[in-house]
Amino acid sequence: MHSSLESNTLGPNVWDYDMILEKIGYGKTQWILLLVSGLLTITSVAAQQAMSIIVIASHCEFQTTQAEKGLMMAASVTGIFLSTYIWGYISDDIGRRKVLLYGNFASNALQFILMFVTSVWLFNIINLLVGISVGAVSAALYAYLSEFNIPRHRAVAINYSTMFVSVTAIYVPATAWLVLSSNWAITVGDFVFRPWRLLLLVSLLPGFIGGLILLYYPESPKLLLSQKKNQEAIEAVAWISKFNRGKSIHQVLNCDEFTLKSEEPAGENLLAESQGCGIISKICRATIPLFQKPHGFNFILCNLALFGMFFSSNGMQFWFPEIVNRSSGAENNSSTVCEILSVPVEKPNVTETLDCSDPISSKTYIDNLIVGFAFLIGFSIQGLILNPLGRKNVLLAALAVATLSGVLLHFMGNPTGVLVLFCLYILLPGLSISIMIGAIVDLVPTHLRSKAVSFCMSLGRLGIIAATNLMGVMLQPYCNTTFAIFTCTLIVCIVIVHYLPIRNSA
């Protein structure tokens, strides 16, 4: 069956961009761009998740306290939180491709520099800059990917792209296990290069490869049309046609000359005649409508729910390797998690630099791999049950089971039972995030949806920052209280979701 997009009703020489994409057909442009988006996603997420392994492996060298470990894990997330919303506006002005390339290669360069940093505070500052650079990728990636696909393919393309987040949850512990399984050191003067530093290189490589491929791609034709750059848009469309079909665009359209229908402007140009505070004030003015009636109150509730889901799921996931590594060394296998974690961690007293080592148990890698595979399977199952059971019902059930798991973690002493409960505790609120974002899209007007999602995601990352630092300070001395705070947060999320007017049908 042919789509109605294939019929040109605008005139013999005027074509809608989506119509031309339909005419060209799905091909190498879209498949390779999906792979590129996956590679960029892996590096962006690994920049955050790898820190949960690195804080353990670098503990002896940096002589970090639990609170300092929390800061190390939160640094890059803080950069993403501070920058993503602003990068989204900038990408509308200077182009999605430019923002993706600048952000990706800047984060790659900064991660490479991190490999040679010996001060924990300098490490955190540079990692903050990594997060600011990664924020550019997060802000522009899905818009760029979607604009190379026709409307009916966009949701599917973005869905497959987001699945690479689950792939990263497998990639990070798998590569860490491979890299950190050997204990070697290269000494140059006073500097010692250990395996954990190589882990930073492994994390940046997928994004670097993706960035090199992206260099061959043009800017989004849809964005160029919204900026009235019609000739550049035609050249970009010609590139897609040649790459997909091996034919010129004129052969595909069977005409000698054509023009493209203009797109609606993307919005107010933030960089034009504005600097510093002027840009910030424009962003603030553009954000205010999100909090106005009739959707304002529901939007605030959505933000609170997403904050809680990120706080509970990602915050716990970041500390999961540390918790498992500490638990694996316990003498009594029947002890609860908090009984094990209540034993103080001795600060390393290193007299000889080469003797410094931080062993990570195989169980730490295996349990984290299990969580990663659980996410991958969970996303697949969620896609199957969402429409039959309804979005709100799935949300409430997932959060309720996660809450029950959190309560049982206070009492469970069996190692397998603890792993299952942790999987549910991390997995179910994490899966709920994507459903909640879909609900937000329904609750706000069309012209505000992009801003609404960006704002909520930024606030969600604030939840990760709060959770990682809270656990750094409270996990050891007040373990049961810490878990109770996370569980109570999920209960608040259940109450909010119950009162939100979320449609059960997707």
N, C-alpha and C positions, 0 to 999 in steps of 0.2 A: 504494500500500500504506500502510495506517495503522499508525502506531507503537503499540506496547503501552502507551505512556505515555498514550494517549488514553482508556484504560479506567480509570475511577476505582474502585479496589477498597478505598478507605479508609472508605467510608461516603457517604451521600447529601449531607452538608454539609461533609465534610472533604476538602480537596484538597492534593495534593502540588504544590509550586511548579513543578517541571518539567512536571507534568501540565497545569497551567494555561497555561504558556508554549506547550505543544504545542497546546492548545485555541485559544489566541489566534492562533497562527501567526506565521511569520516576516514581518516588515514594516518599516515606516519606523523604528521604534525601533532595530532591529538594524542596518539599513543606515546610518543617520545616526551611530549610535554607532561603527560601524566607521570612518567618515570622521573622526569626532572623534578616535578613537584614533590614526589616521594623522597628523592634524595635530599632535597632542601629541607623537607620536614624531618627526616632522620637526624640531620646535623643540628637543626634548631632545637629539637626535643632532647637530643643527646647532650647538648650543651648544658641542659638543666639536670637531666637524670644521671649523667655520668658523675656529677659531683657527689651523689650519694655513695658511690664506690670510692671516689678519690679522697673524700674526708677520712675514710678508714685507712686507706693505703698511705696517706701522707701524715697520719696522726703523729708518728714517731718523729718524722723529719721537721714538721712545723710545731710540734709539741702543743697541739691544740686542746683546749678544754671543750666540754660538750656545747657550751654557749657559742664558742668560736666556730665549731662545726656547723651549728645552725646558721651563722652568718655566712659561711662559705657556700652553703646550699642555697641561701636566699639571694645572694649577690646578683646572679644573672637574671633570676626571676624579677628582681627589683628593677633592673634595667628594662626588661620587657614591659613591665607594668607602667613605667614612666614614659615609654616611647611609642608603644604600639598605636595608641589613639591618634597621636600627632602624625606618625608616619602614614596612617591611612589617608589623612587629608593631603599630605605632601605628595603621595603617589598619584592623587587625582590631578595635581598640578604639573609635576615634572615627568610623570610617566611611571607605570608600574614596573616595566622592565628595568629602568634605571635604578629605582629604589631596591628592587630585588638583587640586582648585581652589586650595587654599592654596599648594601647591608650584608649580603652573603660573603663577599670577599673581605670586607672589613672584619667580620666576625671570624673568618678563617685566619686572617693575619694576627688578630688579637689572641686567638686560641694557640697559635703557634708560638707567640711571645710568652704565653703562660707556661709553656713547657720549661722555660729557663728561669722562672721567677723563684726566688728563695725566701722572700718575706711574705708571711701570710696576709698582712694588710695590703701590700702592693698587689698580691694575688687577687684579693677581694675587689680592689679598685678596678683592675683590668677586667675582671670577670663581670663587673657591673657594666663596663663599656661593651663587653661581648653581648650582654643582654640587650643593651640599647640598639646594637647592630642587628641582633636576631629579631628585635621588634619590627624592623623594616620588612624582613621576610614574612613574618606572621601577618603583617598588615596588608601586604600587596599580593601574596601568593594565590589565594582562592579567587580573587577578582580577576587576576591575569589568566588563570587556568580556565575559569568559566567563560571568559570572553573569546576564547578560541573554540568554543563548543556552541552548537545550536541549543535553543532553550530546553528541548526535551532530553538532551544529554548532560546538561550542566549539573543537575543534582547528583546523577550517577557518578560523574567525574569527580566531584568534590567528595562524595562518599568514599570512593576508592582511595582518594588522596589522604583523607583523614585516617584510613585504616593503617597508614604507615606510622601513625603514632603507636599503634599496637606492635608493629614490626620493630620500632625503636625500643620498646620495653623488652623485646627479646634480644635485639642487637647489642644493647649496652652490657647486660650481664654475660652474654656469650663471648663478646670480644674481650671484656675485662678478665674473664676466666682464662682465655687464651694468653693474653698479654701478661697477667700478673701471676700465672702459674709457675714461672721461673724466677729465681731470686738472683739477679745480677745487678751490677752497678758499673758505670763508666765515670771515672774520676778525671776531671780537668782542673788542676789547681785545687781551689777550695770547693769547687762545684761538683756535686755528685748527681749524675743522671740515672734515675731509677725507673723501673718499669711503669709506675703509675703516670709518669710524665708522658710516656709513649701513648697512653690511653687518650690523651688530649688530641694527638695526631690522628688516631683511629676514629675519633668522634667527628673531626672536621673533614675527613676525606670524602664521604658521600656528598656533602654540600659543595666541596671544591669541584668534584667531577660534574655535578649538576650545573654549577655556575659556568663551567667551560662549555657545556652543551648549550646553555641558555644564550651565550654570546652570539650564536648563529641565528637566534630567533629575532623577529622584528618586534616593535612595540605593538600593543593591542590595537588592532584597527578600530575597534569600537570606541576606545578612549580617544584615539586620534580624531575620529569623526565628531566626538563631543567637544573637541578643542578646535574644530573647524579646520583641521589639517587634512583636507580631502585628498590631496595628491599623495601625501605620505601613507594615508590609509589604503589608497589604490595600490601603491607599491607593496604594502604589507600583504594585501589580499592576493596579489600576483605571486608573491613568494609562497604563500600557502598552497596555491593552485599548482605551482611548479613542483613543490616538494611532495604533495599528496598524489597528484595525477601524472606528473611528468609532462604536463601540457601548459601552455600559456593560458592566462585567464580569459583572453579573447577567444581562444579555441573552445574553452569550456562553456562560455556564455554564447558562443556563436555570433559574435558581433565585433566590429572594428573599434568602436568607441563606447564608453559607458561612464556614468557617474554614480556615486554612492549617495544614498539618502542620508542626510545629516542626522546625528543623534542628539538627544536632549543634553544640554550642558550638564557636566558632572556636579556642578555646584559652585559656590563662591571661590574664586581663586585666592587662596590664602597668602601666596607669596608675592602677588602683585601689589606693589605700593604698600607693603607691610613688612615690618621687621620686629623681631623680639616680642615685646609685649603686645604689639598690634596683632600678631598671628594668634597668640594665646587668647586675646579678647574675642577674636572672630570665632575661634573654636568654642569658647564658652557660650557665645550668643547662639551658635548653631546647636549646642547641646541642650539649652534651656527647654525647647519644645518637647523633649523626651519626658519631662516631668510635669507637663501641663495636662489638664483634663481633656478628654475623658479617660485616657490611658495612664496618666501619671502615677496614680497610686499602685496600680497593678505592676507597672514597670519597676517601682521601688521594691515591691515584694519579690519580683523576679531577681533583682540584683542581690537581695538578701539571701534568697535560696541558692543562687549560684555561688555566692561567697561561701556559704556553708558547705556546699558540695565540693568545691575546690579545696577548702580548708580541711575537710575530713579525708577526702580521697588522696589528693596529691600530697598534702602535708604528711600523711601517714606513709605514702609510697616513698617519699624522699628519705624517710628515716628507717624504712623497712630493712635495708641491708645492714645498717648498724645494729638494729634490734636482733636480727637473725644471727649476725656474727657474734654478738655478745651471748646470745642464748645457746649457741652451738658449743660454747666452751663450758657450759654449766655441768657440774658434777652430778647433780640430781635431775634426772630426766622428767620427774613427776612435778617439778616446781612450776608455778605459773610464771607468765612472762614478767610480771612486776616483781615477783620474788627474786628472779634472776637479775633484773636490771637494777634492783636496789643496792646491789654490791658495788661500792665505789670503783671507778676506773683509775688505776694508778697512772699518774703523769709520767711519761717516759723520761728516764734519766740517762741520757746518751753521753757516754764518755768518748767513744770512738765512732766517728761518723759512719764508717763502713759497716759497723755492727747493727746499725739502725734498721729494723724490719718490723712490718706490721702484717702478721699473717691473717689471711682471710680464708675462712673455711670453705670447703667445697659446697657445704650445705647452703651458704649464703648465695652462691651463684645459682645453684639448683632451684632454691625456693623462689628467687627473683625471676628465673626463667619460667617457672610454673605460673607466676603472676602474669608475666608477659603473654604466655599462651592462653591463659584464662581470659585476658582482655580480647585477644583475637577471636576466640570462640564466642565470647560474650557479645561482641559486636554483631557476629553472624546470627546468633540466636535472637538478639534484640530486633534485628531487621525482620525476622519471621513472625514474631509475636506482637509487634507494635500495633498493626492494624486490627488483627482479630480481637485482642484484649483491650485496646485503647491506650492512648498515651498517658492519661492521668492515672489509670489503674496500674499500669506498669511502673510509673514513677513512684506511686505510693507503696506498692509491693516491694520494689527494690530498696527503697529507703527504710522500710520496716524491717526487712531481713538484715540489712546492714546494721541497723540499730540493735537488733537482737544479738548479732555477732559481736558487737562491741561490748554488750553486757556480759556475754559468756566468756569473753577473753579474760575477764577478771578472775574466773574460776577454773578455766581449762588448763590441765597440766600435761595432757598427752600431746607430744610434738606434732603428730599428724593432725590432730584436732585443732591445734593452734594455727597450723598452716592453712587449713580449710577456712577457719574463721577470719584470719587475716586476708585471705584471697577475697572473701565476700565483703569484708569491711572496706577494702581498697577498691575492689572491682565495681560493686553496685552503685555507689555514689558517682564513680567515674563515668560509668555508662549513662547515668541519669543526666549528666551535663549536656550531652548532645540532644537528648529529648527536650530538656529545658530550653535550649537555644531555639529549637523548632517552635516551642510554645511562645517564646518572646516575639518571633517573627509574626505570629498570628495576632498578638496582643497590641501591636503598634501599627500606625499607618505605613503604607508602602514606602513613602519617601523618607521615612525615619528608620527603616529596618536595618540598614547597614550601620548607621551610627549606634543604634540600640545594641546590636550584637557586639560591636567593637567595645562599647562602654562596659557592657556586662562582662566580657572576657577580661578586660583590664581590671575590673573590680574583683573578679575571680582570682586573678594572679595575686592581688593584694591578700586574699585568703591564704594562698600558699606561703607568702612571706610571713604572715602572722603565725601560721601553723609551724613552720620550720624553726622559727626563733623561739616560739613557746615551748616546743619539745626540747630544744637545746638547753633551755633554762630549767624546765620542770620535770623532764622525763625520769631522771635518776632519783632526785630527792622526793618527788611527788608523783610517782608513776600512776597509781590508781586514780588520783585526781585528774591527771592529764588525760587518761583514757575516758574518764567520765565527762570531761569538757567536750571531747570530740563526739561522744555519743549523744550528749545533750544538744549539740549543734545539729545533729541529724534529726533529732526529735523536733526541733524548731523548723527544720526544712519540711518535715512531714506536715506540720500544722499550716505552713505557708502554702504548700502545694495543694492541700485540701481546700483552702479558701480561694485559690486562683481559678479564674474561669477558663481552664484549659480544655480545649475540645479533645474528645477521645479519638476522633478520626483524624489521621494525619493529613 
